[in-house]
Amino acid sequence: MRCPRCLFEGSLAHGRCARCGYDIAQGSSSYIATTRSILSSGLPNQYTLMRGDTLSQGRYRILNQITLPEPQQMQGTAWSAIDTHSSQRHVVIREIAVPQEMARTSSANSVVSAVAQRLQELGRCEGFPQVIDLFSDRKTFFLVLLYPDGESLAILLKRQGGALPEPMVAEYGYQFCGLLSLLADQQPPIVHGSVNPETIVINEDRQLASLIHLPLFQSKVPSTGTENVSSGYYAPEQMRGEVDPSSDLYGLAATMHHAVTGYDPHARLAFFHPPARRLNPAVTVQMEMILARQLSLSKSQRYVHPSEMQKDLAALIASYPDSTNNESAMSVADPLRLSASQLREQIRGATLLNIGVFAAISMLLLVGVLLVILRP
């Protein structure tokens, strides 16, 4: 018998699945009702995997399920996994759940092939995940992407506990405008739909920003039930179901505003982004003007194309003082500019220094005690 939760096929153990422990008898009625609801609503039936499961003849070992951005959660499930055939590298496995409306007009094979080809072409550009494999398992298609090294901007902001240096944010924004330009110039344009600190990955050297969780199909925030969806980094029109490249650029500007001010948009009124210099006087006038323009509630007042915002960011970066002579001093003062190896070396040096100081103090105390004891 097949378990409806984990799809394990085998004999039951006291009426429960031998792998996940699901109570088949008690859950059968609710499972049938749920299945009927899914089929009647036309929603894809998502594939279920658990930690330790393998795919593609044992090549990929599942670690955990990944929470996808809200606009993409009906496009299939995603998992973090280990590629056992390539030095245990970390990968992301995306289930490709073909929408019902696309399946009616094209075969599943052609739809999946088009998705893989589009993401593979984007993966050749620095800043996008690379596609390394496409396979099918149990009548389900899976796409394997190489997860970029580093950590999310959300983790970086949390560890910082406040605003990041403006030059760093400007550089990341400049790089991302280039990525969004590539998406906007596709035919048809690709809209990510959820640009925010969680989908931006910064590499270990703090030099490169990457965009993860690219949509398999056109993504949008559902126009119904939006009361359960946080407006956070979403553009106003996106919350009404309108999706275009301007929405991604709005999300980037909202993320940059968060990064240079240290204020999370979830903690404020929806679509309210105060002038950056009011929240952080260290922000330059040029940066404040760029963010204010792109965060306008009216689309007509924003940048028409990501390349326009990129041009203004390039001029802003060029206006910063030359810091090459003070690079080492800035690296020491700002741990965020250190790579992982530099940070470990700095910690090791500080530890050795502390040990040396402790040893010297101990020797002085010992000599003092001996002098007191041996004094006539």
Sequence and secondary structure as in RCSB ss.txt:
>XXXX:A:sequence
MRCPRCLFEGSLAHGRCARCGYDIAQGSSSYIATTRSILSSGLPNQYTLMRGDTLSQGRYRILNQITLPEPQQMQ
GTAWSAIDTHSSQRHVVIREIAVPQEMARTSSANSVVSAVAQRLQELGRCEGFPQVIDLFSDRKTFFLVLLYPDG
ESLAILLKRQGGALPEPMVAEYGYQFCGLLSLLADQQPPIVHGSVNPETIVINEDRQLASLIHLPLFQSKVPSTG
TENVSSGYYAPEQMRGEVDPSSDLYGLAATMHHAVTGYDPHARLAFFHPPARRLNPAVTVQMEMILARQLSLSKS
QRYVHPSEMQKDLAALIASYPDSTNNESAMSVADPLRLSASQLREQIRGATLLNIGVFAAISMLLLVGVLLVILR
P
>XXXX:A:secstr
 B TTT  BS  BTTB TTT  BHHHHHHHHHHHHHHHHHHT        TT EETTTTEEEEEEE   GGGTTS
  EEEEEETTTTTEEEEEEEE   HHHHHHS HHHHHHHHHHHHHHHHTSTTS EEEEEEEETTEEEEEEE  SS
EEHHHHHHHHTS   HHHHHHHHHHHHHHHHHHHTSSS    S  STTSEEE TTS  EEE    SS     SSS
GGGS  TT  HHHHTT   HHHHHHHHHHHHHHHHH   GGGS TT    HHHH TTS HHHHHHHHHHT SSGG
GS SSHHHHHHHHHHHHHHS   STTHHHHHHH GGGS HHHHHHHHHHHHHHHHHHHHHHHHHHHHHHHHHHH 
 
